[in-house]
């Protein structure tokens, strides 16, 4: 269910279908299609809290993760490492896709804000290195799901294990602003990533 300084332009999909591989989480696709999936990938660990300034839960009507702003500094952490119980080498990740929707009913401040995605490559990082790798982007307000694609390979190369990512969706937002996250794809190849993300928006 989601744009960058080095992040490619977002793409909007409304109809049609894409014949794409149905990736499992181990293959780089996290789909928030149940409360179980939410609980699996958004959990506290010894190196990061799950969230701040938001409430989150699976939304049955959207079949997606719903994140609502409840306070200041809103963010949510996706715990890829603990959710998979598998070591993912950061050298194997070249592209990061997020399929999301930021509804037009959100406040004007959230529509014009800057958002960031931070990637964590240390299990017990110091405060100065915890969110060292990050990308800034302008969120899109849309009643359709959109895709944000980020080329992350050069920033993650040589950094060892990839642990997870933190979304600061709204640097400036009002209480009640929401974002729906359908899925997150990490891939070594751009084309399959685009196809899988496109198939999610067309679902």
N, C-alpha and C positions, 0 to 999 in steps of 0.2 A: 504494500500500500504506500509515492513521495516526490533536486536541482543543484553553482559551484564556482569557485575560482578556477579550478582545474577540473571541474565536473561538467560533463557534457550537458547540452540543453535537454530539458525534459520533453517527453513525448506523450501525447494524449491519445488514448484509444477509446473507441466507443462501441464499434460493432466488428464482426468478423471473427475468425478463429485462426489460431496458429498451431500447426502440427509440431509440437515440441516435446522433448523428453520430459517425463514426469520425474523430476529429480527428488531423491530422498534427502533428508537433512544432511546425511553423511556425504552426499554428492554436491552439497552447496545450496540447498533450497530449504528455507524455513517458511512454512505457511501457517499463519495464525487462523486456523479454521476450527478451533475448539478452545475451551478454557484449559484443557490439558496442555495444549501447545503453548499457551500463554504462560502457564505455571512452569513449564519445562525450561523455557528460555529467558524468562524474567525472574531471576531468583537472586537472593543475596549470596555473597561469597566472601572469602577472606580478603578480597582486594577491591571490592566495589559494592556500594549499596544499589538496590534495584532502581530506585527512582527518587525524585525530589520535586515537590511542587506540582504533582499530578496524581490523578487516580487513574487506574487502568484495569481493564477486564475484557474478556471476549464479548463481542457484540453479535448476538445471533442474527439480527436483521441485516447487518452488513457482512456477516460472516468474516469478521476481521477483528483485529485488536483495536480497541477504542481507548485513546489517551485523552484525558480532559485536564486542562489547567486548573489547579486549585490554589496555587500560591506563586511565590517568586522563584526565579531560577528553575523553570520547569525542564526536566530531562528524564529520560528513561534509559536503562542499561540493558542491552541484549547480551546475555551471557552464553556466547557460542561454545566456549570450551567446556563448561560444566554441563550445558544442555546436551551436548553430543557425547560426553565422556570419551573424547577422542582428541588427540593432539593434531592441530592443524598448523602446518608450517606456513609462515607468512610469505615465504617465497613462492608458494603455490597459489597465491591469490593475486590476480591481476585486475579484476573488475568487480565492482560492488554495485548492485542494483537494489533499489527500494521501490516497491509498488505501494502507493499510498494515495489518500485523498484528504485535502484540507478544505472543508466545505466553504462555500461562498458566504454562509451565514456567520462565519467567524468575524471577530472585530477587525476594524481597519488597521489597528496597530499590528496585529499578527500577520495580516496580508502584506504589510510593507517592511516586515522585520527581516533580519538576517538569521539564518539557521545554520547550525553546525553539526557535523558528524565527526566524532572522535573515535579512533581505533586504538585499542589497548594491546600492546605486545609484551607486557610484563605481568607476571602473576602477582608479584608483591612490589609494585612500583612505588617510588618516592612520589610525593605530591608534584614535584616539578616535571616528572617524566610520565606520569600516569596517563595523560591525554596528549602526548607529544604529537601524534599524527592526526591532523584534522583537516576538514574541508568546509568552506563556507558556501552558502547558496541562498537564493531567494525562494522561499516557499511559494508554491502555486496554489491559489484558491480555486477550487473546481469541485463540481458535484460529480465528476467522473474520476476514476482512478488514473493516476499518472505514474510515469516511471522517471526516476532520477538515476542516471548512470555516472559512476565515478571511476576514473582510472586510478587505481591505487597501487599498482605493482611497484613503481619506482619508490614510493614512500615506505612501503613495507619491506622491500628487499633487504635481506640480511638481518632482519630483526627477530628471527627465531619463531617461537610459537605465537600464533594469533589467538587472543583470548576472547575478544568481544568488541562491541562498539556501543557508544553512548550517543543518543540523539538529543541535542538541544534544539527542539523543534522551533521554539519561539524565543528569541532574545528579548522580545517585547510582546506581551500578550495580555489579554484580559481573562479573569477567572471565567470559566465556561467555554473558552475556545477549545476546539477538539481537532484531533487528527486520527484518521483510521489507517492502520497499517495492514495491508493484505499479506504481503510476503517480502522476503529479503533473499536475494540471490548473490552468492559469491562464486566466482568462476575464473578459470584460467584462460578462457577463450571468449572473446567478445560476442561472436555470433550466437552460440548457444544461450548465453546470458540474455541477449536481446529477445530471442525466441521464447524462452521460458517466461520472462517478464511480460512479453506481449500476450502470451497465452493466459496469464493471470488477469490482465486488464480486460480481456475479451470474455472471460468466464461468466 
